[in-house]
Amino acid sequence: PVAKVHVLVITKGCYINFADFVENEPAENVQKFFQAVVHIAEKMKVSESGYRILSNIGHDAGQEVEHFHVHIIGGETL
């Protein structure tokens, strides 16, 4: 982990990256996914102090796993 709080939120569907997810998943499900990200951040108690969400897209960005996911990073000054 790169911070005290470092959580992965992973889609159930098989999407390579953020662009693939947004282009091919129904908009309602995209919204639900990001609502889940907010809920998890609240559950991890980083909402008030702040947190970062991160998704690497492509080799040059450091994407190591070809499955869309979001990192929630927080719990300390980043």
C-alpha positions as YAML, in Angstrom:
chain: A
units: angstrom
residues:
- id: 1
  name: PRO
  ca: [0.00, 0.00, 0.00]
- id: 2
  name: VAL
  ca: [1.12, 3.54, -0.75]
- id: 3
  name: ALA
  ca: [-0.83, 5.05, 2.19]
- id: 4
  name: LYS
  ca: [-2.50, 4.05, 5.45]
- id: 5
  name: VAL
  ca: [-5.68, 3.42, 3.49]
- id: 6
  name: HIS
  ca: [-5.30, 1.78, 0.10]
- id: 7
  name: VAL
  ca: [-8.34, -0.08, -1.19]
- id: 8
  name: LEU
  ca: [-9.13, -1.49, -4.63]
- id: 9
  name: VAL
  ca: [-12.65, -1.30, -6.05]
- id: 10
  name: ILE
  ca: [-13.04, -3.75, -8.91]
- id: 11
  name: THR
  ca: [-15.80, -4.08, -11.50]
- id: 12
  name: LYS
  ca: [-17.61, -7.37, -11.91]
- id: 13
  name: GLY
  ca: [-17.58, -7.03, -15.69]
- id: 14
  name: CYS
  ca: [-14.52, -7.69, -17.82]
- id: 15
  name: TYR
  ca: [-13.25, -4.24, -18.77]
- id: 16
  name: ILE
  ca: [-9.65, -3.49, -19.66]
- id: 17
  name: ASN
  ca: [-9.56, 0.08, -18.36]
- id: 18
  name: PHE
  ca: [-11.63, 3.17, -17.48]
- id: 19
  name: ALA
  ca: [-12.30, 4.08, -21.12]
- id: 20
  name: ASP
  ca: [-13.50, 0.55, -21.91]
- id: 21
  name: PHE
  ca: [-15.76, 0.59, -18.83]
- id: 22
  name: VAL
  ca: [-17.35, 3.98, -19.64]
- id: 23
  name: GLU
  ca: [-17.82, 3.17, -23.32]
- id: 24
  name: ASN
  ca: [-19.33, -0.29, -22.87]
- id: 25
  name: GLU
  ca: [-21.12, -0.37, -19.51]
- id: 26
  name: PRO
  ca: [-24.61, 1.16, -19.24]
- id: 27
  name: ALA
  ca: [-24.46, 4.67, -17.77]
- id: 28
  name: GLU
  ca: [-26.59, 3.62, -14.79]
- id: 29
  name: ASN
  ca: [-24.00, 1.00, -13.82]
- id: 30
  name: VAL
  ca: [-21.12, 3.46, -14.23]
- id: 31
  name: GLN
  ca: [-22.93, 5.77, -11.81]
- id: 32
  name: LYS
  ca: [-23.54, 2.90, -9.36]
- id: 33
  name: PHE
  ca: [-19.86, 1.93, -9.49]
- id: 34
  name: PHE
  ca: [-18.73, 5.43, -8.53]
- id: 35
  name: GLN
  ca: [-21.44, 5.65, -5.86]
- id: 36
  name: ALA
  ca: [-19.90, 2.47, -4.44]
- id: 37
  name: VAL
  ca: [-16.47, 4.15, -4.48]
- id: 38
  name: VAL
  ca: [-17.90, 7.02, -2.40]
- id: 39
  name: HIS
  ca: [-19.57, 4.56, -0.02]
- id: 40
  name: ILE
  ca: [-16.35, 2.61, 0.48]
- id: 41
  name: ALA
  ca: [-14.38, 5.82, 1.11]
- id: 42
  name: GLU
  ca: [-16.93, 6.72, 3.78]
- id: 43
  name: LYS
  ca: [-16.69, 3.25, 5.29]
- id: 44
  name: MET
  ca: [-12.88, 3.53, 5.37]
- id: 45
  name: LYS
  ca: [-13.29, 6.89, 7.17]
- id: 46
  name: VAL
  ca: [-11.34, 8.99, 4.66]
- id: 47
  name: SER
  ca: [-14.20, 11.11, 3.32]
- id: 48
  name: GLU
  ca: [-13.79, 13.99, 5.75]
- id: 49
  name: SER
  ca: [-9.99, 14.26, 5.62]
- id: 50
  name: GLY
  ca: [-9.81, 13.56, 1.88]
- id: 51
  name: TYR
  ca: [-8.72, 10.81, -0.43]
- id: 52
  name: ARG
  ca: [-7.46, 10.20, -3.93]
- id: 53
  name: ILE
  ca: [-9.00, 7.88, -6.51]
- id: 54
  name: LEU
  ca: [-6.65, 6.53, -9.13]
- id: 55
  name: SER
  ca: [-6.92, 4.30, -12.16]
- id: 56
  name: ASN
  ca: [-3.90, 3.61, -14.33]
- id: 57
  name: ILE
  ca: [-4.71, 3.33, -18.04]
- id: 58
  name: GLY
  ca: [-2.14, 1.72, -20.28]
- id: 59
  name: HIS
  ca: [1.44, 0.61, -19.94]
- id: 60
  name: ASP
  ca: [2.95, 4.10, -19.79]
- id: 61
  name: ALA
  ca: [0.69, 4.96, -16.84]
- id: 62
  name: GLY
  ca: [1.78, 1.85, -14.96]
- id: 63
  name: GLN
  ca: [-1.25, -0.35, -15.57]
- id: 64
  name: GLU
  ca: [-0.10, -3.83, -14.58]
- id: 65
  name: VAL
  ca: [-3.44, -5.64, -14.52]
- id: 66
  name: GLU
  ca: [-5.67, -5.48, -17.59]
- id: 67
  name: HIS
  ca: [-8.90, -5.25, -15.61]
- id: 68
  name: PHE
  ca: [-10.47, -1.90, -14.72]
- id: 69
  name: HIS
  ca: [-10.24, -1.02, -11.05]
- id: 70
  name: VAL
  ca: [-9.98, 2.10, -8.92]
- id: 71
  name: HIS
  ca: [-7.60, 2.67, -6.02]
- id: 72
  name: ILE
  ca: [-8.91, 4.65, -3.03]
- id: 73
  name: ILE
  ca: [-5.89, 6.14, -1.30]
- id: 74
  name: GLY
  ca: [-5.98, 8.19, 1.90]
- id: 75
  name: GLY
  ca: [-5.72, 8.19, 5.65]
- id: 76
  name: GLU
  ca: [-2.74, 10.57, 5.64]
- id: 77
  name: THR
  ca: [-1.38, 13.57, 3.74]
- id: 78
  name: LEU
  ca: [-0.50, 12.41, 0.24]
...
